[in-house]
Amino acid sequence: MDNETHIQQELAFPAAAAFGNQNLAVKRLQEWLTLSGFGTGIDSNFGPATREALRRFQAKHRHQDTGILTEADWAVLIAPLRRACAAPSQQGFLPRLRALARQHAGLRGREVGGANAGPWVRLYMRGRDGADQLWCAGFVSFLLRQAALNCTDPLAEPWRGYHQVSCDRLGAYGETTQRFLSQTQAVQLLRQSPYALNGAVFLYRTAPGDWSHTGLIPSATIDTGAVRFDTVEGNTNEGGSRNGIEVATRVRAGPSYDFVRLG
């Protein structure tokens, strides 16, 4: 598991989340109760509503429904995040990355407690959240970095310790490392090698050198002269927004996409 400090902070048991307290520990508990289907106000105040939400969570999981948070309760609440941080078992960098993308798509991390807020956003943004923390590039960076962790595959080397939260910087890094592909170049490459973009990164282009959304590509092909591809992406929604609320899978196509090849 990645031992970065912000991950350890997210996983740590919030001992100060107790009835009558008003603090960050209570907020973390309220976030996870809400993410687990026991919605309550995320106001850092452990009052009667939070206690009742915790009791209902405890009863569902056959824990003692005391309304007092235990380490056993917390382990169940954060189990999805712990799975998201688990080291991949595959040997190669690209197989690792594809497996991680599938795993995170299944976990469906999402915002809670406000725009671009909550433990999933902080995971992908190295501890930061808030309205200005657009997190699609942070999501891609987290998976690239995690796939490269302790991986001996030479393809992992450029992404070891990598972290960018800007689509523009991700595109610039692709250009610097000669991995960047324009739409035209990607189409030409796919005609030569049908699997060449499997495991690549897409960038939605708003202007030359300016990109506003990104995600990973499990598979891609040519359709009507442009690249059509499946995605796993963060900070989106069912409408494909670049500032949505969750990790989701989509199908995208069209001339306004560029790519960073990883293989």
GIDA-V341125 format. One line per field, one symbol per residue. ss: DSSP state (~ for helix, > for strand, _ for the rest). psi: psi as a letter, one per 40 degrees, with the letter a starting at -180 (. if undefined). Layout:
ss=???
psi=???
//
This chain:
ss=____~~~~~~~__________>_~~~~~~~~~~~~_________>__~~~~~~~~~~~~~__________~~~~~~~_~~~~~~________~~~~~~~~~~~~~~~__>________~~~~~~___________~~~~~~~~~~~~~_____~~~~~~_______~~~~~~~~~~___>>_~~~~~~~~~~_______>>>>>>>>__>>>>>>>>__>>>>__>>>>>>>>>>>_________>>>>>>>>___>>>>___
psi=ihfidddddddihgdegiheihaddddddddddddeeghihgeehgadddddddddddddefihgeehhidddddddeddddddeihieididddddddddddddddfiiiheihfiiddddddffeiiidegheddddddddddddehfhehddddeeheihiehddddddddddefehhiddddddddddhdedeheahihhhdihehieiiaihdiiihhfeihhiiihiifaadeeiefaeihiiihiiiefhiihhd.
//
